[in-house]
Amino acid sequence: MKENENLKGKDLINVGIYGAIYCVLMTAAAMLGYIPIMLPLLTVICPLICGIPMMLFMTKVRKFGMVTLMGGIVGIYLWITGMGYWPAVFGFVFGFLTDLLNKSGNYKSASKIIIGNGIFHIILFGNMLPLYLNPDAYFASRQSFGQDYITSLSNIMQPWTAPVLVFCCFVFGILGAQLGRKILKHHFIKAGIV
């Protein structure tokens, strides 16, 4: 790597600031998950809400690794807040894939940044994967929510819903990015993203 491509303190500060903003907004939206029907809808709500700070973050990204770190921060945050280790795995994997896509557009291609936001938000499905892989263990960890919650959620989260939720993360990630781009049009112009 060339010296000017190495991540500097300013880059890491940007990752930390926008990672924190993202996690706060995601957590606020995730409170709706206490209502069983709202849990799968978080794959719609979170990408739309979090698309705005993600797009502002993308106006600051010019080096490979920043989006991977952002995905890692989001994933590790979800892990330490009780969502299991899958979000951390998804965070690094989908953050890295988003980084690769954005780099291929030299961090200036609006279309690649928007599609990348859809890829990035597949991280959110990492929260729900344990529910499909081992529902008994998942619901055992949710006993404090009550049996009505567990019964309702198990009726909603049928196996066929898994690909639908991945699709929602991706599509609404794209829509959230487009919303963020419209709101932050001035910042995109200033950053030279076309």
URKA-V602369 format. One record per pair of residues at least 24 apart in sequence whose ideal C-beta (glycine too) atoms are under 10 Angstrom apart, sorted by sequence separation. I is the first residue (numbers start at 1). J is the second residue. If there is no record, write none. Layout:
I | J
I | J
This chain:
22 | 46
25 | 49
26 | 50
50 | 74
68 | 92
71 | 95
72 | 96
94 | 118
95 | 119
98 | 122
135 | 159
25 | 50
68 | 93
70 | 95
71 | 96
94 | 119
95 | 120
97 | 122
98 | 123
132 | 157
24 | 50
25 | 51
68 | 94
69 | 95
71 | 97
93 | 119
94 | 120
131 | 157
132 | 158
22 | 49
23 | 50
25 | 52
26 | 53
67 | 94
68 | 95
69 | 96
71 | 98
94 | 121
132 | 159
22 | 50
25 | 53
67 | 95
68 | 96
70 | 98
71 | 99
94 | 122
95 | 123
21 | 50
24 | 53
25 | 54
66 | 95
67 | 96
68 | 97
70 | 99
91 | 120
93 | 122
94 | 123
128 | 157
132 | 161
133 | 162
22 | 52
65 | 95
67 | 97
68 | 98
69 | 99
90 | 120
93 | 123
94 | 124
131 | 161
132 | 162
21 | 52
22 | 53
65 | 96
67 | 98
68 | 99
91 | 122
92 | 123
94 | 125
131 | 162
21 | 53
22 | 54
64 | 96
67 | 99
68 | 100
90 | 122
91 | 123
94 | 126
20 | 53
21 | 54
66 | 99
67 | 100
90 | 123
91 | 124
93 | 126
128 | 161
129 | 162
132 | 165
19 | 53
65 | 99
67 | 101
89 | 123
90 | 124
128 | 162
131 | 165
18 | 53
21 | 56
22 | 57
64 | 99
67 | 102
88 | 123
90 | 125
91 | 126
17 | 53
18 | 54
21 | 57
63 | 99
64 | 100
66 | 102
67 | 103
87 | 123
90 | 126
129 | 165
61 | 98
86 | 123
87 | 124
89 | 126
90 | 127
125 | 162
128 | 165
129 | 166
18 | 56
19 | 57
61 | 99
64 | 102
65 | 103
87 | 125
88 | 126
125 | 163
127 | 165
128 | 166
18 | 57
64 | 103
86 | 125
87 | 126
90 | 129
17 | 57
18 | 58
58 | 98
62 | 102
63 | 103
67 | 107
86 | 126
87 | 127
89 | 129
125 | 165
61 | 102
62 | 103
66 | 107
83 | 124
85 | 126
86 | 127
87 | 128
124 | 165
125 | 166
128 | 169
14 | 56
15 | 57
18 | 60
61 | 103
84 | 126
86 | 128
87 | 129
124 | 166
125 | 167
14 | 57
17 | 60
18 | 61
64 | 107
83 | 126
84 | 127
86 | 129
87 | 130
122 | 165
125 | 168
126 | 169
54 | 98
58 | 102
62 | 106
63 | 107
83 | 127
86 | 130
122 | 166
124 | 168
125 | 169
14 | 59
15 | 60
62 | 107
78 | 123
82 | 127
83 | 128
84 | 129
85 | 130
121 | 166
122 | 167
124 | 169
125 | 170
14 | 60
15 | 61
61 | 107
62 | 108
67 | 113
74 | 120
78 | 124
81 | 127
83 | 129
84 | 130
122 | 168
123 | 169
13 | 60
14 | 61
60 | 107
74 | 121
79 | 126
83 | 130
84 | 131
86 | 133
121 | 168
122 | 169
18 | 66
22 | 70
26 | 74
30 | 78
59 | 107
71 | 119
75 | 123
78 | 126
79 | 127
121 | 169
122 | 170
124 | 172
11 | 60
22 | 71
58 | 107
67 | 116
71 | 120
74 | 123
78 | 127
84 | 133
118 | 167
120 | 169
121 | 170
124 | 173
10 | 60
11 | 61
15 | 65
19 | 69
23 | 73
27 | 77
67 | 117
70 | 120
71 | 121
74 | 124
84 | 134
119 | 169
120 | 170
121 | 171
123 | 173
11 | 62
15 | 66
19 | 70
22 | 73
23 | 74
26 | 77
27 | 78
30 | 81
71 | 122
72 | 123
75 | 126
118 | 169
119 | 170
121 | 172
122 | 173
11 | 63
14 | 66
15 | 67
18 | 70
19 | 71
22 | 74
26 | 78
58 | 110
61 | 113
67 | 119
71 | 123
74 | 126
75 | 127
118 | 170
121 | 173
12 | 65
15 | 68
16 | 69
19 | 72
20 | 73
23 | 76
24 | 77
30 | 83
67 | 120
70 | 123
84 | 137
117 | 170
118 | 171
120 | 173
121 | 174
11 | 65
12 | 66
15 | 69
16 | 70
19 | 73
23 | 77
27 | 81
59 | 113
84 | 138
118 | 172
119 | 173
8 | 63
11 | 66
14 | 69
15 | 70
18 | 73
19 | 74
22 | 77
23 | 78
55 | 110
58 | 113
61 | 116
115 | 170
117 | 172
118 | 173
119 | 174
121 | 176
7 | 63
14 | 70
58 | 114
117 | 173
118 | 174
120 | 176
121 | 177
5 | 62
6 | 63
7 | 64
12 | 69
15 | 72
16 | 73
19 | 76
20 | 77
84 | 141
116 | 173
117 | 174
118 | 175
120 | 177
4 | 62
5 | 63
6 | 64
7 | 65
11 | 69
15 | 73
19 | 77
23 | 81
55 | 113
58 | 116
115 | 173
116 | 174
117 | 175
118 | 176
4 | 63
5 | 64
6 | 65
7 | 66
54 | 113
55 | 114
58 | 117
82 | 141
114 | 173
115 | 174
117 | 176
118 | 177
5 | 65
57 | 117
82 | 142
114 | 174
117 | 177
114 | 175
116 | 177
117 | 178
1 | 63
7 | 69
54 | 116
55 | 117
58 | 120
114 | 176
115 | 177
1 | 64
51 | 114
54 | 117
114 | 177
117 | 180
1 | 65
113 | 177
114 | 178
117 | 181
51 | 117
54 | 120
111 | 177
114 | 180
50 | 117
51 | 118
54 | 121
110 | 177
113 | 180
114 | 181
110 | 178
113 | 181
51 | 120
47 | 117
50 | 120
51 | 121
47 | 118
50 | 121
110 | 181
47 | 120
48 | 121
47 | 121
50 | 124
46 | 121
47 | 122
94 | 169
98 | 173
113 | 188
47 | 123
94 | 170
46 | 123
47 | 124
43 | 121
46 | 124
110 | 188
43 | 122
45 | 124
90 | 169
94 | 173
44 | 124
108 | 188
113 | 193
43 | 124
46 | 127
112 | 193
42 | 124
43 | 125
42 | 125
108 | 191
110 | 193
111 | 194
43 | 127
107 | 191
108 | 192
109 | 193
110 | 194
42 | 127
43 | 128
107 | 192
108 | 193
109 | 194
42 | 128
107 | 193
108 | 194
39 | 127
40 | 128
105 | 193
39 | 128
105 | 194
40 | 131
39 | 131
30 | 124
33 | 127
29 | 124
33 | 128
26 | 123
30 | 127
22 | 120
26 | 124
26 | 127
36 | 145
39 | 149
34 | 145
33 | 145
36 | 148
36 | 149
39 | 152
40 | 153
35 | 149
36 | 150
39 | 153
34 | 149
36 | 151
37 | 152
36 | 152
37 | 153
40 | 156
35 | 152
36 | 153
39 | 156
40 | 157
35 | 153
36 | 154
38 | 156
39 | 157
43 | 161
36 | 155
37 | 156
54 | 173
58 | 177
33 | 153
36 | 156
36 | 157
40 | 161
43 | 164
44 | 165
47 | 168
51 | 172
55 | 176
59 | 180
43 | 165
46 | 168
47 | 169
50 | 172
51 | 173
54 | 176
55 | 177
58 | 180
59 | 181
42 | 165
43 | 166
45 | 168
46 | 169
47 | 170
49 | 172
50 | 173
51 | 174
53 | 176
54 | 177
55 | 178
57 | 180
58 | 181
40 | 164
41 | 165
43 | 167
44 | 168
47 | 171
48 | 172
51 | 175
52 | 176
55 | 179
56 | 180
40 | 165
43 | 168
44 | 169
47 | 172
48 | 173
51 | 176
52 | 177
55 | 180
56 | 181
59 | 184
39 | 165
42 | 168
43 | 169
46 | 172
47 | 173
50 | 176
51 | 177
54 | 180
55 | 181
58 | 184
41 | 168
42 | 169
43 | 170
44 | 171
45 | 172
46 | 173
47 | 174
48 | 175
49 | 176
50 | 177
51 | 178
52 | 179
53 | 180
55 | 182
56 | 183
59 | 186
60 | 187
40 | 168
43 | 171
44 | 172
47 | 175
48 | 176
51 | 179
52 | 180
55 | 183
56 | 184
59 | 187
43 | 172
47 | 176
48 | 177
51 | 180
52 | 181
55 | 184
58 | 187
59 | 188
62 | 191
43 | 173
46 | 176
47 | 177
48 | 178
49 | 179
50 | 180
51 | 181
52 | 182
55 | 185
58 | 188
59 | 189
61 | 191
41 | 172
44 | 175
45 | 176
48 | 179
49 | 180
52 | 183
53 | 184
56 | 187
59 | 190
60 | 191
44 | 176
47 | 179
48 | 180
51 | 183
52 | 184
55 | 187
56 | 188
59 | 191
61 | 193
55 | 188
58 | 191
59 | 192
59 | 193
56 | 191
58 | 193
55 | 193
